[in-house]
Amino acid sequence: MRHLLLWCSLTAAVISYAIPAASGAQDQLASPSKKPKVIYIVPKKHFSPQDLATIRNQATSSKTIPLWNYSVTGYNGKNYPGELVGRAPYTHGHRSTTIPTYVIPVIFTFADTGTVFDPTAPDLCSPNGDSVLNLVKQSPIFQNAAFTLNGINVGSTQYLDAFERGNFWSYVGGTPYHTVFASNPTVLPAISVTVPVADGLTSFGFCGALGEMDIDWWDTMLQTSIIPTLASKGVGPANFPQFIFDSVVMYQGTSSNCCALGYHNSYLNGGIFQTYSANDFDTSGAFGGDTSVMSHEVAEWMDDPNGVNPTPAWGAEGQVTAGTCQSNLEDGDPLSPGFGTATNPFSVLMPNGVTYTLQELAYFSWFYGEVPSFGSGGGYSDNGTFLGHAKACPPGGTLP
């Protein structure tokens, strides 16, 4: 229940028909703002060294989701420790780990127009008229598909598991190593949120309405109110809640700094490490890309759950454009589509007849300069773009 706007550099079939806006006439909605691209916002983390030590201890006592520790020497000779989701892919780690997860649909009502965005309702703008919730559940985020990464068949599995298998292929090739969600995840009843006029607006575009809201307003409410309220339903540090939107995107500061379609974040929930993600499935035709952003964010949750896994400084790739550097293990950022780096996204046709888009992702070896790469086919990303590891930033870039 919503109907939409916008434009972006993520590619997808543009829906050419229009339907009336939900809960209000079209002339009540703002004109399309024509944002140039998806932006990827990384909420600021404030983990002290003591916090990180606490998180490592909590993971070993099963108070959090499964995490494993690593310590690697980068190409610059410095040591980099961190934590990844799942179990270690070496020694006795060749086993399957299922990460407990909750899928929580969020029904937004925007106070400026009264427009309702409901991911549980049939959506005439979706690829098959189904609800966004069903489309996400039927996607390669949760369902198996056959994946070949850099010419290597890594198996029939969920995309993020295929990526992680490919990420450490020299260790796990031919083993039962997996890090997966249940194929039928626990879906909680939808929660309803009203976006105040001061914190959001509604636009109208090619097929229906698009909601835009302040990510800081939303994320503060998520941590201080929504997640604590969901504790009675089982949501907490020992599982991974995933909040799902239908055509609601986020800006930071002002609506001119738009639009993020998803993010992952973490904090100390009652002193215990809590991770979560929030992702939009855009059916407006404004952005397209369906699960592209979700694959980006959930992969980064898997390899950088605390948001601060340190790496040698890298840049001049993907969303980290020339002249800037970044120093964490955000494996989606170097290949974010719509920026300067050409990428090779995956297109996967699923049994529901929908072809899903999944972002190409950078391998662990790219960040730290492992030679040869641990990754499938000796590559440094999962679909052939990076053939060498990152170069020190500045100036950044990638070895050929």
N, C-alpha and C positions, 0 to 999 in steps of 0.2 A: 504494500500500500504506500505508494509514493510515485512521483513521476517527474522528470529531471532536466539536466543541463551539462554543459562544459566541454572541454577539449583537452587532449593531452597527447604526449608523444608515445604512450603505450599503444600498440596497435591491436585492433580487433575489428570485427565486422560492426559497422555502425547501423543501428536499427533505424529504419527510414520512416516508420509510421509514428504518429503521435496519439496520445490519449489524454483525456482531461486530467488535471492535477487532482490528487486526492485531497479531500477536506478543504477545498477552496478553488476558485476559478483561476484560470491561467493569468488573468490580468492583475491578480493580487500578488503575483510573485515577481521578484526582482529580475532584471534582464540578465542574460548569461554574462558571466564575468570573464570567460575565455582565458582561464589559467593556462600557461604555456606547457606545464609538465607536472608530473608527480614529484613531490619532494619527499624525502625520507628523513623524518625527525627522530633523533635519538634523545629521549629524555635524559636529563642530567642525573648522574649517579653520585652518591655521596658516601661510598663505602670507604672506611678507613682501613689501614692494614690490619687493625684488630678485628674489624668486621669481617674481612676476608678470611682471617684465621678461624673465626667463629663459624663461618659458612662451611669451611672445609671440615670442621669437626662435626657439624650438624649432618652433613651428607654421610659421614661414616656411621652415624647412629640412626640413620633412616628417618630423621625428622623432616627432611626435605625430599624433593624428587631425587632419583638416583643421579649422582654426579661422580665424575672421576677426575683426579688431579694429574696434571702433566707438568713437566719442567723441561724446556728445550733450549738449546743454544742457537741463537739466531746467526744469520750470515755475518753479522757485525761482531760476533764473539761474545755478546752479552747473553745472560741467562734470563729466560722468560717463563714464569710459572703461571698456571691458570687452571680453570675447571671447565669441563664439558659435560653435557647431559648424557646419561647412559652409563655404560661400563667400558673400561679400558679395552682397546682393540688388540692388545698384545698379552703375553703371558697366559693367564687362565681366563681371559675375558671373552673368549669366543662363544658367546651365548646370546640368546635373544632377551632383550629387556623391553617390557611394555610400560610406557610412561602413563600413569593414571591421568586422565584428562577430563575436563568438563567443557562442554560447548554451551555457551549462554547467549541466546539471541537477545538483542536489545531493541525494543520498540521506542523510537524517538518521536516526540511531538514537538515541533518547532513553534514557539510562542508567537513569532512574527506573523505567521499565516495560519497556524493551526494544522499545518500539513503533517501527516503521520507517515513514518517510514517503518514498515513492519516486515522483518525478515522471515516471519513464519507464515505470511500470507502469500497466495499465488500472485505472481508478478508478471503482468503482460509484457513487460520489457525484458524479461529474462530470456535466455536462449530457447527454452521450451515452455515458457509460461509457468514454470514451477516456482516454488518459494526459494529464496536465497538460502535458507537453512538446509533444505534438501539438496540444493546444488553443491553446497560446501560438503555435506556429509557424503555425497556421491563422487567427490573429486579425488584426485590422486594424493591429496593431503591425508586422507583416511582410507582410501581403497587401493588395492594393488593394481599395478600395471607393469608391463615389461620395460625395463630400462637398459639401454646400452650407453655407457659413458666413455667417451674417447675410444670407441671401438671395442670396449669390454662389456660383455653381458654380466651385469651385476645382479640379475635376478628379477623376479616379479614381486614387487613390493611397493610400499608407499614411497613417494618421491623423496621425502627427507631422509628416510632410511637408505634409499638407493644412493643419495648424495653422500651420506656418512660412510657407507660401505666403500664407495668410490674414493672418498677422502683418505681412507687408510687401507687402500686395496692391497698394498704390499704386505700388510699384516693379516688381513681378514679374507683375502681371496680364497674361495673354496671352503670357507668355514660357515657355521650357522650364526655368525655375528649379525645382530639386528638391533635397531633402536626404533621402536614403533609405538603408535597409538592403537588402541582397540579399533577394529574396523567398524564397530558399532558403538561410537563413543556415548558416554552418558550426556544426554541433552536435558538441561534444566528448563523449567518453565521460563518463558520470556520475562524479562524485567522491563518496566516502563519508565522512561526518563523524559522529563520536559526540559527543553533547552530554552533558557530565558532569552529575551530579545538582546540583552547585553552580551550574550555569549554565543550567538549563532544567528544564521540567516538562511533563508530558502531562496533558491534560484530555479529557473525553469529552462529546459533545453530541448533536445531533439525528441525525447520520448516522454519525459515527465520531470518531476521535481528532484532536486539535489539539495541535501542539507549540508551546511558547512558550520562547524562548531570549533570553539577554542579548545585546543588539546590540553592546555594547562588546567582549564576549568574542569574538563572531563576527567583527566587523570587524577586530580586531587579528589574528586568525588568518588572515583573508583577505589582508591586506596583507603580513604577515610570512612566511606559509607557503604558502598556496594559490596566489596569483597568481605568486610566484616559481617554484613547482613547475610551473605551467602554461606557463612560458616555453618549455620544450622542445617544446610543441605549437603554438607561434606566438603565444601571448597576450602582449601587451606594450603599450607606450605608443602605438603606431601603430594600435591597434584598440580596440574597445569591448567588453569582456567583460560579458555579462549572465547573472547567476546566477539560476536558476529553482528555486523551492520548491513543494512540494505541501502546503498546509495547515500551514505552519510560519510563525509570526509572531514578532515581536520586542518585547521590553520594554527599558526603560532604567533601570538601577539596581536596581529591584525589580519583581516580577511585577505589582504593583499599578499600575505605570505602563506599561500595555499597551493597545493593541497596534498596532505598526507592521507593515504588510504589505509595505513596500518602502522603499527609499531609494536615492539616488545619492551618489557620493562621488568624491574624487580625492586624489592625493598624488604626491610626487616618487619615482618608482620608479627607483632607481639614478641619481637626479638628473634624470630625465626625467618630464614630466607624464603621469600615468596616470589615466584615468577608468574608472569601472565602475558597475554598478548591481546590486542584488539585490532580487528581487521574488517575492512569494508569489502563487499562484493558489489562492484559497480555494475548496475544494469541500465544505467542512464544512456549509454552510448557516448558519454562525455569522456571517459577514460578508457574503457575496455580493459583488457588484461586479466579479467576475472580473478584467477587465483595467483597471478604473477606476484603481486605485492605480498600476499599471504605466504607464498613459498619463500620469498626473501626474508620476511620477518621471523617465520618459524625456524628457518635454517639458522638465522642469527641467534635466536633463543637457544638452539641446540649447541652451537659452538661458542657462544659468548653470553651465557645465561645471566651473568652479573653485569654485563655491559662494559666491563673494564679489564678483560683479559688482555694483557699488554703484548704488543708486537713492536718490532722495529718500525719507525715512522715510514709511512707509505703515502703515495698520492699520485696525482695526474692520471688517475684511472676512475672511470665511472663517475659517481656523484662527488668524489673528492677531486675537484678540478685542479688544473695546473695552478701552482702558486699557493696551494694549501696542502697540509699534511694531516694524517690521522694515525693513531697509534693503538688501535684495538682490533680484536679479531671479529670484526663485523663482515662475514663472508659474502653478504649480498651487495655491500656498498661498492666494491671495485667494479662491479658489472651491472649496476643499476641502469636499466634502459632509459634512453632519451637524453643521455649525456654524450661525452665525446668518445667513449669506448664502444666499438662495435661488439655486439654480443650475439649469442646463439641460443635463444630460448627454446624450450621444449614445447611441442604441441602434442597433446595426448588425448586421443578419442576414447571416451569411457562408455560403458554399456548403456548409459542413459541417453546416448546420442550426442552428448555435448563434448566439444573439443576444448580442453583446458590449456591455459598458458602457464608455464612454470619457468621462473627465471633461472638462467645459468648462474652458477655460484663459484666463488673462488675457493680453492683447496687450502687446507692448513699449510701445506708445503710452500704455497705462494708467499704467505706472510713471513715465514721464518727462513726461507731460502734453503730448504732441504734439497740436496743434490745426491742421488737422483730423487725425484719426487716420490712420496709415498702413494700418490694418487693413481687412479686407474689410467692405463695407457701411458704412464710416465708424464701425464699432463699436470698443469697447475690450476685448472678449472675443470668443471665437469662436462663441458661440451665443446672443448677444443680451442677456446679463444686464447687462453694464456698458455704459452709453450715454455716460458721461463718464469723465474720467480721475481718478486718485487724488487725494484731498485730503491736504494736509500733516498729518502725525501728530506730536504729538497735535493734534486728536482722531482724525484719520483719516477713513475713509469714502470715498465716491465722488461726484463731481459728477453731477447728474441729466443 
